[in-house]
Amino acid sequence: LLVRAYLRSGAALPAHEPGDGTSHSGAALHLFASGVARRIVKADVASLYPSLMRQHRIGSRRDRLGVLLALVDRLVEQRLAAKARGKAAPPGSAERFTNEALSAAMKLLVNSAYGYLGAVGLTRFADVHAANEVTRRGRELLWFLCRELCSRGVTLLEADTDGVYFAVPEGFEEADERRVVAEVAALLPSLVHLEFDGRYAAMLSHEPKNYALARHDGQIVLRGVAFRSSRAEPFGEAFLRRAVACLLTGDILGVREAYASTVTALRRREIPTFDVTARVRLTKSVAQYEVTRAHRRELPYEAVLACGRAGWGPGERVRVYRATGGRAGLFVDPDDEPSGAVAGGGAGGPDPRDYDAEYYVRLLRDTFASRLVRALTPADFAEVVADPEQPSLFAASLRDAKPILTVWLDPLAER
């Protein structure tokens, strides 16, 4: 779009520049509290960085024609129009789907404008000083709206350039939640829009951008690599979804049952082999792996070699698992299988179920169950992940246990 505008105007494009050594300052990201909170609201800052570029006319000094800001202005206007048309269209209609898709595509394009500014040495119109001014104003504005929200009696959970999650006091109705967001939105610059973006029954705040939400209809939404990852073993994600659903309703005994039953199923090998596999990408060539193999053996490559294959393609994805006796196991998924591959399990063959059960019990405890640690007291968490086959004489009862919330940062007490 930029190049087209310059060519159409008969103007020369700026040459690439290496930059003056100025580092790029990052965006704002705050974790205010971790654990479980109830009565959750999300307030969305619509396209914060493009909005700040428009509000304060922050563009590249190398853009002599001012094309970048003109494009951002136009694209934002078109995106908001498409978003409004989508909301007005009947639910499930082709018109709604079309406009929602158009709005989402325009959002991606508009949000790339700030990234383009900061890509020094890669783009012709890069300007790290302009990009830093955008993030500086973004940090200030985000902190301002967090303070204003907090002053209205809500409990902040996390905030970044996409929006803010907070919990409201008991007794708040949806009208009260919308009023709080509207009051703060009215204090922001005219081109920066804070919108009411949803309400939830409960939230597990684990780390920044890693959280779980319970909708009012009971559906669980997991966000972030701590809860959802293409490399995570399916049995672990299944445990998390079950445990989090119990946790967000205050059922700590249910969390314990989810953990104990998963441990028992692993030890009895009731869980299919597929569910303990991890899907990984092979990034090293055969020659590169042979150089390091003597002093460092890696499970994915060993699994492929143990299956009788002499090599693999660059970027190939495979499903691997840790088998008994320290062996590396390859589970061939028909969707991943390259032509000529030799199956090590799956692909229509018998399920070997020869995985190292105790290894996956440890993985369950130290990796997946650890996502719940901030929502429980140390004593309650220890009881939840206690070995079901080794009962303690001094075990604490979980019958009266409740999820906890720990506040780490209070905007009204800082700065």
N, C-alpha and C positions, 0 to 999 in steps of 0.2 A: 504493500500500500504506500509506503514512504517513497520507494523508488519510483513507482508509477506517477506519484504526484510531482516529483522533481522532473522526470522525463517529460511529462505533459506540459510543465511550465518552461521547458527548455533550459533548466538550471542544472549546473554541475553538482554531482553528489560529492559530499566531503570525503576526503581520503581517510583510510583507517589510521588511528592514532594509538600508541601503546599506553597512554595514560601517564599521569604525573606521579604515580606511586601512592596516591591517596587510597586508603583502605575503605571498603564498603561497610557501613554500619548496619547492623541487623535490625530485624523487626521486633516489636514488643510481643512478649509471651509471658503471662503470669499464671502461676498456680497459687490460688488464694487459700484453698482448703482441699484436703484429701479425705477419703472415706465415703460414707453414705449420707446423702442428704435427700430430703423429700420436698415435694411441691416445687418442681424445677421449671424455670423459664429460660428460653434462649432468646436473646436480643441480637439481631443480625445487623452488622455494619455493612451496608451494601457497597461493595467495591470501594473499600476505604482508600487505597492508594490512588486509583484513578480519580476519585472524588476530590482528594487533596490536591492533585495536580491541576484539576479544573478550578477548584476554589481559589488557589493561590497562584495560578498560572505558572506552574513549575514545568519547564520544558528544557530541552537540550540547547545549550548555547551554540551548538554546531548546526542546529536546524534553522537555517537562515529564513526559510519561508514560513516557519511556525506550523508546519504540517502535522507534527505529532499531536499537539494539543487540539488542533482542529479535528483530527481523526478521533481522538478520545471523546471530545464533545459529541460528535455525531454518533459514534457507536454507543455511547452511554444512553443517549436519547432514544436510539432505535431499540436498545435492549430493554429499557424501561417500558417502551410502548408495547413490545412483544410480550413482556411479563404481564402487563395489564390486560392485554387481549386474552392471554392464556387464562388468567383468573376469571375473566368475564365469560369465557366459553363454557358450555355445559360439561360437567365431569365425564371423562371417558370419551369425549368427542375427538375427531381428527383435528379439529381446529385448536383444541386445547393442547394436544400432544405436539402439534407443529409449532405453536408459539412457545411452548415450554422448551422445546429443543432449540429453537432459534435463540431464545433468551440465554440458555446455558452456553451455547456456542459463542455468542457475543460476549458473555461474561469472561470466558477464557481468553478471548482476543483482547478485550479491554484490560484485563488484569496483566497481560503480558507487557503492557506499555512501560510499567515501572521496572520490570525485569530487564527490558530492553535498554533502559537508561543505565542500569548498573553493569551491563555486560561489556566492560572495558576491554578493548583489544579484539572483541568479537563482532561488534556492530559499528556501523559508520556514524551513527548519531549518539553513541554512548556518552554519558556525562555523569561521572561518579559523584560529583558535587551536587548535581540536581537530585540524583537518587538518594543521597544522604539527607538532603533537605526534606524529601518526601518521608523517609523513615523517621526523621527527627520530629516532624509535625505529627506523624502517626502515633509515635510513642506518647507525646504530650496529650493528644486528643483522647487516646485510649485510657490513659490514667485519669484524665478529667471526667470522662463518662463513668468510669468505675467508682470514683469518689462520689459522684452525684447519685449513682444507684445505691451505693452503700449508705449514704445519708438519708435515704428513704426507707431504711430498715430491712433491706434484703441482705442475704449472706452470699457474697461472691464466691464462686468456685473456681472458674478459670476464665481467662480472657486472652484473645489474640486478635489479629487483624480481620478474622472472619466473624467475630462476635463475642458475646459474653454469656456464660451460663451462671445463673444465680438461683438461690432458694428463697422463697418468700415465707413470711411468718404464717403460722396456723391461723385459719380464718380468712385468708385472702381468697377472693373469688377471681375468676378470669378477668372481670372488669377492672379489679384492682391492679392485676398484673399489667394489663394493657395501659392503664392510667400511668403507672410508674414509668413504663418505657416511653410513653408519649411525652411525659413531663421532661425527661432527660433529652429526648430527641429535639424538643423545642429549643434547647440551649446550645445545640451544635450549629456550626456554620451552615448556611443555606443549602449548599450542594452536597453535604454529608448527611446521609439518611440512616437513622437508627430505626429498625423495624422489629415489631413483635414477630418472632419466627417460630414459636411453638411452645408447648407446655407438656410436662412429663410428670409421671407419678413419683419417680425417684431416679437418683443418679449415683453411680459409683465413680468417684474421681480418683484415678490411680496416679497418673503422671500427666504433664501437659500433652494435650491432644490424644490421650489414651484414657478412654472412659466408657462406661456402659450406661444406657438409659432404659428405663422401663416406661413404656407408653401407658396411657390410662386404660387401654384395652388389654394390657398384659403382655404385649409383644416386647421382646428384648432387642435393643439395638446396640451392637458392639462397634467401637471406633478405635483405630490405632493399632499399630503392630503388636502391642502387648496382648491384644485380644483377638486380632485377626491378622494372619500372615500366610502368604502362599507357601511358606516353608514349614509352617507348624503342623505337627502331627494331628490328624483328625480326631483321635481319641481325646487329646488334650483340649481341643476347641469344644468338643461335645461336653466334656466335663465343665468347662468354664461357662458355657451357655446355661447348663443346668444349675450350677452352683450360684451363678450371678442372679438367676431368676429367684432363687430362694433368698439370697442375701438381700435383694432389693425389696422383698416383702417382710424382712425381719425374721425369716425362718432359718436360724442358725443350725438347728438340728437337721434341717434339710440339706444345708451345705455339708455338714458332717456325713450325712448319708450318701450324698453324691460322691464325696471323696472316698469313703470306705468301700462303697460298692464298686468303684472304678478300680481300686487296688485289688479287691478280690477277683474281679473279672480278668485283670491282667495276669494274676498268679494262676488262675485256672485256665488261662488262654481262651477265654470266651470272647475276647475281642479279636476280630479278624486282623490278619497281618497288614492288610491295606491301611487300617486305621492307626498303625504305629509308624507308618512310613513318613518320610519327609521328602518333598519334591524339591530337588536342587538342580542348579544349572552347572554344567561342567565347563569351567572357564579356561582350564589348562589343556594344552595339547598333550598328546601321548608323550612326545619328546620332552616337554616341559615337566611333566609329572615324573618321568624317569630320573630326571636330574635330582629331584628332592626326595624320591621315594625311599632311598636308603636310610635317611635319618628322620623322615616324617611321613608316616602313612596316613592317608586321608580316606575316610569311610566311603565317599561316593565313588572314587576311582577304584578302590579295592573291590567294591561290590561289582563293578562292571567287569574288572579283570577276572574275578573269581567265577563269573558266569560263563567264561570261555570266550569272551569277546576280545579281539586283539586291539581294538581301538574304538574311538567314538568321534562324533562330529563336533565341530566348534559350536558352543552354545547349546548343545543337546541337554534336555532336561530328563532326569531319571528319578525314580522313587527308590529310596534306600532305607534300610533299617539295620539296627544292631541285632545280630543273631546270637544264639547261645555259643559259648566257647570263644567269645571275642571275635567271631566271624562277621564279615560284612555281607549283608543280604541285599539282593536286588529284586524288587518287585516290579514286574513289567506291566505298566498300565497301557492298554491298547491305544489310548489317546496320545501317549508319549512315545510309543515304541517305534524306532526307526526300522526301515526295511532290513531284513537279515539279522535282527536282534535275536539273541537266545534268551528265552524266558527263565527267570529264576523263581517264578511264582506268579500267580495271577494269570492274566491273559486267557482266562477260560480254564486254566489248569487247577489242580488241587491246591488249597490254601495250606502252606507248610506250617504255619503257626509255630515257627521255631525261633521266635524273637526272645531276647533276653528280658524276661519279665521283671527282674529286680532293677535292671537299668531303667526301664520305663516307669516303675514305681518311683524311683528317685527323680526322674524327669517330671513326673506328675507333681511331686511335692515341691521341688526346688524351682521349677519354672512356671508351671501353670497355676498351682495353688498359691504361689507367692504373689499373684496379681490381687489377691484378696487381703493381703497382710495389713494394709492401711485402714481397712474397714473393721478390724477386730482388735481387741486388746491382745497383748502378747500371750496372756494365759489362754484366752479363748482360741486364738489361732493355733497355738500348740496343741490344744485338745482336738481341734478340727482335723489337723494333719497327723494325729497320733496313729501309729501302726495298728490297724484293727485286729491283728493277730497277737498283739502284745499288750493286753489291757493293763492299766496301771491301778495299783491299790489306792492311789491318791489322786485319781483323775477328777477334775472339776466338772460339775454339771453344766451343760449348755442349755438347759431348759429355760433359764432366765437370761441368757446372753442376748445382747442387742448390738447391732452395728454401731460404730462410732464415727464421728466426724471431727477432724483436727484442723483448726484454722491456723494457717502459717503466716498470713499477711493481711493486715487491716489497712486499707487505703486511707482511712481517716486518721490513723496513727502514724503514717509514714509521710515523709517529705513535707 
